[in-house]
């Protein structure tokens, strides 16, 4: 087996561990394993050297040509679209993150040259300085999304043997503050609905409140997804397979959608339900947000209420409060797991009284409120 050596480099910020060896072509290779300040030890560097020498001996390993982060991120996106079955929404989010956030910072850097300190520096920068696109620092939730994408990019690079470690893995992530939802109460829903001056906006509001759709689900809704005869609405564009679902329409919503269909100039099956009245394009987020805020003001509600997110939360929480089963709430919401649905049940103050009574009957044999009472069953063994 060929030999190599450990090269400790004493820099201004402490020791950096490097390894040096010859690849299968006989070319000298020197790689940086990591710095002591990032928790890398000599023992870890020795393990990396042994692993590299084994790959040279058994697999004929040669060091790949220098690859920039930007080039690999583009490859990752292209392969993801073709091989990983990403949904259109996922592709849009990933592409936006790579093009507008990650590549401007890491794009020209060699892929293997990005270290945990570089990623940590990125987090500090975007959370403390106004972003050029938004005019304000990015939120913890937004930054965590960036870190997730960056982590996945390096995870794929490790699988392709382009890098040895994932620099995102050891970076401390910003804590996302739990957001308190502003849930409209039934009486407020009626007042807000009456506060709209635009019929299309009012029907958007009613659809959100009576179905619990996500914003992009509602924007993607087409007439072919609405069955007027069966009074159902099918969600075909969602964030997961569980999100693709069939929702029953409340009678009043079915009538409102029928009236909207008759009044709309865009009534083909592939046309958007809430299309722009002259262009036929998707529902405009900012336009509806403005109409919604005006309706809130007319209803006398001064607190901040998000036009789409809080409407979905209000719809699902109020649905749970009606006594709907957890499975029904979960199916209507399109949740992947019951864990997400539980927060709506908690907010609604749902108490499972029937289930408690069933448990009592099973464990204590209680059939009715007669002689075989819970107290009798519990104390009968003492007679």
Order of alpha helices (4+ residues) and beta strands (2+ residues): beta-beta-beta-alpha-alpha-alpha-alpha-alpha-alpha-alpha-alpha-alpha-beta-beta-beta-alpha-alpha-alpha-alpha-alpha-alpha-alpha
